[in-house]
């Protein structure tokens, strides 16, 4: 995928000033754990048969469980599908909802999530003050600079209601049982949707399990508005994720979600009522 150009002043890591002044500086932990064995196994297995990873039209199948939980497939139409699972001890679905409403308020918060890849993030439009969790992030767009592998990408991640992807399981009505972070994304500034993601988080004994899915490129490309419709066939030809892209995204997601789980319970207790 085509890399974005760096913007002056945006960088990996925290400055000495940030470490001295930010109230959540104790959560800055640049040393990340090794990649989980199940993610390594998915990389070793290589591309899977397309039918093993269902299309986005079957996103609601996630609630039934089963099937491939870790792996990737390249589709004949030029797209890719990715599955990765993350165990999250002591994390509740409500904590995940809070995090997705909190992390884009400053670049430093976003950097906590993946110290080795996250560069910058801010909301496209500032959410209403005092809102928390789902009310804060659904229908909002976060503009992020992050490395996926060695490529710096500037992405617009637009969070949508799970209903928009036909995720209708009753457990989503109770944020202590489950939540589903849903979004479409594209390179920032483009009038297109390049793909979709779902992070389904379900409570289990001792914490939660996150089951992440990505559908990018190919038939997943669509127009954000009617005037952009003529660009869709061109984008479907040009935006063709490679096996290297799929591998990089598996590694990125596995790393960032495991790292998030390592500090989220502490962050939630300390900052859940702060803006």
N, C-alpha and C positions, 0 to 999 in steps of 0.2 A: 504494500500500500504506500502511496506517495507521502513522504514526510512533510511536515510543516516547517516553516522558517522560525528560528528562535526569535523571541522578542527581548530586547535589551532590558536587563533588570530582573528577568525571570530565570530562576535557577533551581537546581536540586538542592535539598538540604535547608537547614535553618541557619540564620546568621547568629553571631554572638549576641546581638541586641535582642533578637527574638527569644533566645534562651534565657536572657535576664529578665525580660518583660512580660512574656505571655503567661497567663495564669495556668495554662495547661502544658507548660514546658516539661513537666515531669513525664508526660506521655510521649515525648519525643524519644524514640528508641530506634536508632539507625541500624542496629544489628538485627537482621531478620533470620528466622529459623530456616533450616534447609528445606528445599522443596519436598512436599509430602510424598511418600512412596507411591500412593495411588496415582498421583499426577505423573510421576516418573514412568510408571507402567503404561499410562495412556500414551505418553510420548514414544515409548519403546514399541508399542503395538502399531503405531503409524496410522494412516488414514483407514477408516472403517467403511463398510458398505453403507451407502446412503440410507437404506430403509431402517438401519439400526438406530438412527437419530431422527425422530419424526419432525415434520415441518411445523412451522409456527401455528398452523391451523389446528394442531393437536396439542397446543400448550397445556390445556387443562388435564391432559393425561399425566402430568407431573404428580398430581394428587394421588393417583393410583399406585405410583411406585413401579419398580421393576424396570427392565430394560437397561440400556447402557447408562451408567452414571458418570463415567469418566472416559472421554475420547473425543474424536473429531472426525468429520466427514467432509469431503469436497463434492459438491453436487454438479451434475452435468450442465446446469445453466450458469455456472461460474460463481456459485455461492459457497458458503461454508456454514457448517453447523457444529456447535461445540457444547459439550457437557462437562461440568466439573462439580464435584461435591466437596463441601468443607464442613468438618465437625467444629462446633463452636461451644466449648464447655462454658457453663455459667452465663451464657448469653440467651436473652429472651427475644422473641420476635419484636416486642415493643421497643427494645433497645436498638434494633436494626432500623425501625421506622424513625426513631429519634435521630440516629446517626445520619440518615439520608436527608433529614431536614436541617442538620447542623453543620455538616462538613464543608459546604460550599460558601459559608459566610466569610471565610478568609483563606488565602492560599496556605497559611501555616496549618490550619486544621486539615486541609486536604492532604498535605504532605505527611501528616501523622500516619495516614492510611497505608502508604507505600513509600517509605523513605528513599528508595533507590529508583523510583520511576515517576513519582508525581511532582510536577513542577509548579502548577498554578491552577486555581479554580475560583470562580466567582459566579454568582447568579446573574443571568441576563437581566432579570428584573427582581429587585429586592422583595422577598416574601413579606407578608404582613407581619409586623412586629407582634411578638407575643404568641404566635402560632407555634405548634409543636408537631412533630411526627408527620403523619400522612397529610394533614392539612397544610403543612409547610412546604412539602416538596411536590405533591401531585399537581400537574399543570404548570410546573416551573421548569426552566431550562438552565442547566449548569454548563458554562463554557470552561472546558478544562484543557490544560496542556499536560500531556503525560507521554512517557516513553512506553511503547509496546515493542518489546525487544529493543533494538537499537534505533527505531524510528520514533522521532518526536511527532506526535499528532495533536492537532488542536481540534477538539471535538465539541459538538453541541449535543448534550444529552438531555432529552426532553422526557420528563417523567409523566406517565399516564396512569389512569385508573386501571386496575386489573380487569374490570369489566370490558375495557376496550379490546382486550385480548381473549375475551370469553373465559376468564378465570373466575369461576362462580362458586367454588367450594364454600360451604357454610362456615368452615373454620376461619376464613378470612374476616369474619365479623368480630372475632375476639383476638386482639393483638397479643394476648398471652398464649394463644394456640398457634397462630400462623400469621404471616404477612407475605405479600408478593410485591417486590420492587420491580416495576415494569417501566420500560422506556424505549423510545426509538432514538437513534443516534445518526450523526453524519459528520463530515468535516465541517467545522464552523464556517458559516457564510454561504453554504450551498443550500438551494431551495429544495433539497431532496431528503428523503429518509434512506439511509444506506443499509439499515438493518434494525433489529430489535434485540432486547435482552430481557430476561426474567431471572430474578433471584428469589426463589421460593424458600422461605424460612419456616420450618416447622419445629415446634417444641418437642423435645424428647427428654427422657430421664437425664438430669444433670446438665441440661442446656438446650441447644438447638442444632439442627442440621440445615445447612444451606445447600440448595441444589440449583446451580447456575446454568442457564442456557443462553446461547447466542445464535442468532440467525442473521447472517450478513451477506450482502451481495446477491446476485442472481435475481430470482423472483421477489426477494425481500425489498428490493429497491423500489421506491415509489415517490410521487411528488408531494411536497408539503402543501402546495396550493395548485389550482388548476392551470395557472400560467406556466408552471414548470413541467407540465405533463410531457411536452415534446422532448424534454431532456432525458426522460426515463430510459428509452431504448439505448441512447448513447451511453448513459451511466452504467447500464447493465452490461454493456460490452467492455467498458473501460475499467470498472471497479470489479476486478476479478481476484479475490483473495487467493493467495498461494498457500501451499503446505507450510512454508516458513511462517506466514502470517498466523495460521491456525496454531502452530506450535507456540509462537510467542504469546498469543492471547491466553492459551491454557496456562502457561507459566505465570503470566501476569495475574490472572484471576486467582489462581491457587495461592500465590504469594500474598496478594493484598488482602484476601478474605481471611486467611489464617492469621496474618499480622493484626488485622482489625479485631479478631476474636481475642487476641492476647491482651489488649488494653481496654476494650469496649466496656466491660462491666465497671471498671474503675472510672472511666470517663463519664459514664451514665450517672453514677451516684454523685459525682462531683459537679456536673455541669448540666444536668437534665432540665433545670429550671432557669438556665441563663440564656441570654440572647447572644 
